[in-house]
Amino acid sequence: MIHPTAIVHPNANIDRGVEIGPYCVVGENVAIGRGSVLQSHVVINGWTTIGEDCQIFPFATIGAASQDKKYLGERAYTRVGSRTIVREYVSIQRATGEDQVTSVGDDCLFLAYVHIAHNCIIGNSVTMSNLAQLAGHCVIEDNALIGGMTALHQFTRVGRYAMVGGASRLTRDVPPYFLVSGNPAEPYGLNSVGLRRAEFSPEERAEIKAFYKMLYGSKLNLSQAIETMKAEASTASGRHIIAFLEGESQQGILLK
């Protein structure tokens, strides 16, 4: 299952059923899970783990040294979960800092030319469209969608089921379930299509909508909005919005 032109280090941990296509390069400290496929010209190096049944398309690079000037060659990790699809020319880089991690969850889809920089944490079922770019230390929660040609400032967070529209510039955190777009990004309502497809209950959608109005359609400041949400929250989705708003943030929440 390994093409004769591929270069695979003898110490790499390659599970059963892995396919490694022409001209791929796999480094010494790489582990690749059962059923994953490297199509051709894929480079995986560093201290990198790839889960099961991943599809990695030509010219993708995973685990390359961070472009961070602070990176000095220390042992740092890159982890990609199972069933994730990595399309052409995607780059996922290892972390900066001894034993730090760049992490990607299960069932993600990264379209061509996506860049995921050092120390980013990507949840499960995240979709990033063509040319979406993450600077270092970004956090993307489960089921979020990042539109094509969108750039995220370092340390930016995007909540679960949020959507960032294409060609956006994002420098603030996006709360869960909301839709933002633009340069600079602005709030445009709920990710209604995503919530319906995920079969959120009418009660959850109603509470998410009410919390959106508290943040963006009232005269409440952020602290006042959070306190009002706490008094009215009755669903798990509402409580998750509150937890996100109260979570550690270096960029601040995207407001009006």
C-alpha positions, 0 to 999 in steps of 0.5 A: 500500500506504499508506492515505491516512490514514497519516502517513509521513515522506518520508524514511522508508525503506519497502521494496517490499510494505510495507502501512501501514494507517489512521492509522499514523504512521511517522517520519523515521528509520524503515526497514521491510523488505519485506513487513511489515504495519502494520495500523492506528494503529501508531506507529513513530518514532525511529531504528528498523529493522523487518525483513521480513515482520513483523506489527504490530497496532493501537496498538503503538508501536516506537521511542518515547523511553525512559522512563528519566530519563537519556534526554536525546534523544540518538540511540539505536536500536530494531531489530526482526528479521524475521518478528516478530509484535507484537500490540496495545498492545505497546511497544518503546522506544528505548535510552538512551545515544548510539548504544545499541540496544534489539534484538529478534531474528527470529521473536519473538511478543509478545502484547498489552500486552507492554512492552520497555524501553530497552536490552533485548536479545531473541534469536530466537524469543522468546515473551512472553505478554500483559502481560509486562513487561521493565525496562531492560537485560534480556537474553532469549536465543533461544527463551525463553518469558516467561509472561503478567503477568510482571515482570522487574527491570532487568538480569535475564537469561533463558537460552535455552529457559528458561521463566518462568511466568505472574504471576511476579516475577523479580529474578535471572537464570534459567539456560538450559533451566530452568523458574521461576515464582512471586512471587518466582520459584523453580526448578521443574525443566526446561523439559521440554516446550520441550526435547522440542519442540525435539528435544534429544537424550536425552544433552543432556536428561540433562546439563541435568537433572544440571546442574539437580540440581547447582544446586538439589538438592545442597549445592554452592555456585554456584562449586563447582557450576560447577567440577563442571559443567566436569569433566562437561560433554560437550554443547553445551547443558551448556557453554552453561549453564556459560557463562551461569553465568559470564557478566556478571551484575548481578542474580545467578543465581536459586538456591534 
